[in-house]
Amino acid sequence: MADPAQSAASCSLAVAARRITAGGAETREEIVAREEPIALVYNGLSYAVMMASPADLEDFALGFSLTEGLLTTADELYDVEVEALPTGFELRLSVAAERFAALRARQRNLAGRTGCGLCGVDSIAEALRPIARVGGSACFAAEAVFRAMRILPERQILNGEVGAVHAAGFASAEGEILLVREDVGRHNALDKLAGAIARAGIDAGAGFVVVSSRCSYEMVHKTAALGAPLIASVSAPTALAIRFAEEAGVGLAAFAREGRFTLYANPDRIA
């Protein structure tokens, strides 16, 4: 299991800065978030370059592969080698031959800007690709959502240091936060969480996702891809996120903060 303090340390950097106020100026040291190019290479084939925080990269490799539909199960990923380069990091994934063949058939090279979940998609059909509906009758108490959202800020170790990163967490049915991953990109944080859930062997259908960001289509899509029946976001949803959540069977609770939230899709996911 990743050490949150160690992950935070690897994702921050001390820089010299000059603070200007009405009373004058002072030179000081500031702690800022690191943002690095992360290349994903499958069986020797370069597939994507994403800008991300350089921590929990094994989780990121697996989670990205699963939520992007490049792998269908975690056991199709045989190995991940993380190589630190002078200009970033390279994740070398060894995957099943069948999945690699499918990957080559839909090969695309993308340069992912921070927080951009659809960079490099070359058609509307690919951008809005359907996904299996999240089944089951999982239903959560409103208090469980309140509890998870109260706890999430306390678990945002890196954000507490640099104030510039998003978090994605997985909560139990009772609202206990089981896993948290942080990244400069909200989609990356959710991909890292998906990978951590898969590597830990946790049933995503037994809990729900909480995020510190707005709830866009991609966030709902990734939640559905990992099989979680509910996503709760601190900020607002988009219209497309609401529509897709309805179609995917994912409950969507937004503006989840200060003991309240608004349900936008599949209200039967909340008791």
Summary of the structure (lengths in Angstrom):
residues: 271
radius of gyration: 18.7
end to end distance: 32.0
largest distance: 65.1
contacts: 925
relative contact order: 0.14
helix: 35%
strand: 34%
